[in-house]
Amino acid sequence: MSVRRLAEDQFQPAGFAFNAENSAWAEATIRKYPEGRQQSAVIPLLMRAQEQDGWVTKAAIEFVAEKLQMPYIRVLEVATFYTQFQLKPVGTRAHIQVCGTTPCMLRGAEDLMKVCKHKIHAEPLERNASGTLSWEEVECQGACVNAPMVIIFKDAYEDLTPERLEEIIDAFEAGKGAEVKTGPQTDRHFSAPAGGAVTLTEEIKAVRWADGNGAPVADAAEVPPSNAARPQTDTPITDPKLKTPATDKAAAADNAKVSGDNADKAKG
């Protein structure tokens, strides 16, 4: 794992404080935890600080540590361990995280990174000239079936082509990111098969819900439920000719009588 450090001092603001809305949210979040366990709110508070300022500053870490009565080093450990926390300024309009794990790489993630290098910056985690865009390569983002994909802030954009990613970047650069469709960028419905369903396409046999007298019934199962999941082999367990207590009621009654007689003899 690469070493993650805070941004240089020239980028660090002098202080940090939640705005009124986030301050009320933070107090409500801390109250969710039992007395003495308020430190469990460290990740939510750091995430909220990042959403407010765009990245996690040293001042924000100090603020959260004081808020939760934690040693500064403990909050610093959390912020530098989890890669979801940005430790230096990122694009103000879009920070594009390109998935580079195997499924996405096989489906063209390298071409998406080339687009980012061309349109944003040659190096990851560096902003463009106007400071509005940045990018980085990350690990699996959990939508492998819709590869390749990127995440911009909290939204995923899947089934991408280099041309479509260029359009998305241009939209965010123009301040129209909210208008971009999230999820698959094709006609696929979420993670459904591309091009439509290819399984379970046969019509299901209709069920009769009432007999001639109005009593609810259903069509008999073609395979007894007890054998539905068993392979059809020559072994006795799936031999339909083999009588069992369930199919031979007379034998079942005899077995029950014998069991009762044995119980009576034991008592005598």
C-alpha positions in Angstrom: 0.0 0.0 0.0 1.3 3.4 -0.9 2.0 5.9 1.9 -0.8 8.5 2.2 0.2 11.9 3.6 -1.7 15.2 4.2 -1.3 17.9 1.6 1.5 20.4 1.9 1.0 23.4 4.2 0.5 25.8 1.4 -2.8 24.1 0.5 -4.0 23.8 4.1 -6.7 26.3 5.3 -6.2 28.0 8.6 -9.3 26.4 10.2 -12.4 24.3 9.8 -15.9 24.3 11.1 -19.1 22.7 10.0 -21.7 25.0 8.5 -25.0 25.2 10.3 -26.7 22.4 8.5 -23.7 20.0 8.9 -23.3 21.0 12.5 -26.8 19.9 13.3 -26.3 16.7 11.3 -23.1 16.0 13.2 -24.7 16.4 16.6 -27.6 14.1 15.6 -25.1 11.5 14.3 -23.0 11.5 17.5 -26.2 10.9 19.5 -26.8 7.7 17.6 -23.9 6.1 19.6 -24.1 5.0 23.2 -22.4 7.1 25.9 -18.7 6.6 25.7 -18.8 5.3 22.1 -19.1 8.6 20.3 -15.7 7.9 18.7 -17.6 5.5 16.4 -18.8 8.6 14.5 -15.3 9.4 13.2 -15.8 8.1 9.7 -19.2 9.7 9.1 -17.9 13.1 10.4 -14.8 12.9 8.2 -17.0 12.1 5.2 -19.2 15.1 6.0 -16.2 17.3 6.3 -15.0 16.1 2.9 -18.4 16.7 1.3 -18.4 20.3 2.7 -14.8 21.3 1.6 -14.2 18.7 -1.2 -11.3 17.1 0.7 -10.1 16.3 4.2 -7.9 19.0 5.5 -5.6 19.0 8.6 -7.9 21.5 10.2 -10.9 19.2 9.6 -9.0 16.3 11.3 -8.2 18.5 14.3 -11.8 19.6 14.5 -13.2 16.1 14.4 -10.7 14.9 17.0 -11.8 17.7 19.4 -15.5 17.1 18.6 -15.2 13.4 19.5 -12.6 13.9 22.3 -10.1 11.7 20.4 -6.4 12.0 20.2 -5.4 13.8 16.9 -3.3 10.8 15.9 -6.2 8.4 16.0 -8.3 10.5 13.6 -5.2 11.0 11.4 -4.8 7.2 11.3 -8.4 6.8 10.0 -8.1 9.6 7.4 -4.8 8.3 6.0 -5.9 4.6 6.0 -9.1 4.8 4.0 -8.7 5.8 0.4 -12.2 7.2 0.3 -10.8 10.3 2.0 -9.1 12.8 -0.3 -6.1 14.3 1.5 -5.3 17.0 -1.1 -7.5 19.3 -3.2 -9.5 17.6 -6.0 -11.6 19.0 -8.8 -14.3 21.3 -7.6 -16.8 20.1 -10.2 -15.7 16.5 -10.7 -13.2 14.0 -9.2 -13.3 11.0 -11.5 -12.4 7.6 -10.0 -11.7 5.1 -12.7 -12.0 1.5 -11.8 -8.8 -0.4 -12.8 -9.6 -3.9 -11.4 -9.5 -6.9 -13.8 -13.1 -6.9 -15.2 -13.0 -3.1 -16.0 -9.4 -3.4 -17.3 -10.5 -6.2 -19.7 -13.4 -4.1 -20.9 -11.4 -0.9 -21.6 -10.5 0.9 -18.4 -7.1 1.8 -19.9 -8.8 3.7 -22.6 -10.9 5.6 -20.0 -7.7 6.6 -18.2 -6.3 7.9 -21.5 -9.3 10.1 -21.8 -8.7 11.5 -18.3 -5.0 12.1 -19.0 -5.9 13.9 -22.2 -8.8 16.0 -20.9 -7.8 16.6 -17.3 -4.1 16.0 -16.4 -1.4 13.6 -17.3 -1.0 12.5 -13.7 -3.6 11.2 -11.3 -4.7 13.3 -8.3 -3.6 16.4 -10.1 -6.2 19.1 -11.1 -6.7 20.6 -14.5 -5.6 24.2 -15.1 -8.8 25.7 -13.8 -9.0 23.4 -10.7 -12.4 22.0 -11.6 -11.5 18.5 -12.6 -9.2 15.7 -11.3 -9.0 11.9 -11.6 -7.4 8.8 -10.2 -7.4 5.0 -10.6 -9.1 3.0 -7.9 -9.8 -0.6 -7.1 -13.1 -2.5 -7.6 -16.2 -0.3 -7.3 -18.7 -3.1 -7.2 -20.4 -3.1 -10.7 -18.2 -5.6 -12.5 -21.0 -6.8 -14.7 -21.4 -3.2 -16.0 -17.7 -2.7 -16.7 -16.0 -0.4 -17.4 -17.1 2.2 -15.0 -16.2 5.4 -13.1 -17.5 7.0 -10.0 -17.8 10.8 -9.7 -18.4 11.8 -6.1 -21.2 9.5 -5.0 -22.6 8.5 -8.4 -21.6 5.6 -10.7 -21.4 5.8 -14.5 -21.2 2.3 -16.1 -21.0 0.6 -19.5 -18.7 3.4 -20.6 -16.9 4.0 -23.9 -14.1 6.6 -24.2 -16.4 8.8 -26.3 -19.2 8.7 -23.6 -16.7 9.5 -20.9 -15.5 12.5 -22.8 -19.1 13.7 -23.0 -19.6 13.2 -19.3 -16.4 15.1 -18.5 -17.4 18.0 -20.7 -20.8 18.2 -19.0 -19.3 18.4 -15.6 -16.7 21.0 -16.7 -19.7 23.1 -18.0 -21.4 22.8 -14.6 -24.1 20.5 -16.0 -23.1 17.3 -14.1 -26.4 17.0 -12.5 -28.0 16.5 -15.9 -25.9 13.5 -16.7 -27.7 10.1 -16.5 -26.2 7.9 -13.8 -25.8 4.2 -13.9 -25.5 2.3 -17.2 -24.8 4.5 -20.2 -26.6 2.1 -22.5 -30.2 0.8 -22.7 -29.4 -1.8 -20.1 -31.6 -1.7 -17.0 -29.3 -1.6 -14.0 -27.4 -5.0 -14.1 -29.9 -6.8 -16.3 -28.5 -8.7 -19.3 -27.3 -6.5 -22.1 -29.7 -6.8 -25.0 -32.6 -8.2 -22.9 -33.3 -11.4 -21.0 -31.9 -14.7 -22.3 -33.1 -17.0 -19.5 -36.5 -17.7 -18.0 -38.2 -16.6 -21.2 -40.6 -19.5 -21.5 -44.2 -19.1 -20.5 -45.0 -20.4 -17.1 -47.7 -23.1 -16.9 -51.0 -21.6 -15.8 -52.4 -22.5 -12.3 -56.0 -23.4 -11.7 -57.2 -21.6 -8.6 -60.6 -23.3 -8.2 -62.4 -26.5 -8.9 -66.0 -26.9 -10.0 -67.2 -26.3 -6.5 -65.1 -23.2 -6.0 -62.5 -24.8 -3.8 -59.0 -23.5 -4.5 -56.7 -26.1 -6.1 -53.5 -26.1 -8.2 -52.3 -28.2 -11.0 -50.4 -31.3 -9.9 -46.7 -31.0 -9.9 -45.0 -32.9 -12.7 -42.3 -34.0 -10.3 -43.1 -34.8 -6.7 -41.7 -32.1 -4.5 -39.6 -34.6 -2.6 -37.8 -35.5 -5.8 -37.8 -32.1 -7.4 -34.1 -31.4 -6.7 -32.9 -34.9 -7.1 -31.2 -36.2 -10.3 -33.1 -38.9 -12.2 -30.8 -42.0 -11.8 -31.3 -45.7 -11.3 -30.6 -45.5 -7.6 -33.5 -46.6 -5.3 -33.9 -43.1 -3.8 -35.3 -41.8 -7.2 -36.9 -45.0 -8.4 -40.7 -44.2 -8.7 -41.5 -47.9 -8.3 -40.0 -48.0 -4.8 -42.7 -48.0 -2.2 -42.2 -45.7 0.8 -44.5 -44.9 3.8 -45.5 -41.8 1.9 -46.7 -43.8 -1.2 -47.8 -47.0 0.5 -50.3 -46.1 3.1 -51.1 -49.7 4.0 -47.5 -50.3 4.8 -47.3 -47.1 6.8 -50.3 -48.2 8.9 -48.7 -51.7 9.5 -45.5 -50.0 10.6 -47.4 -47.7 13.0 -49.3 -50.8 14.5 -46.0 -52.7 15.0 -44.5 -49.6 16.7 -47.5 -49.4 19.0 -47.4 -53.1 19.9 -43.7 -52.8 20.8 -44.4 -49.8 23.0 -47.1 -51.8 24.9 -44.8 -54.7 25.4 -42.1 -52.4 26.8 -44.5 -51.0 29.3 -45.7 -54.5 30.3 
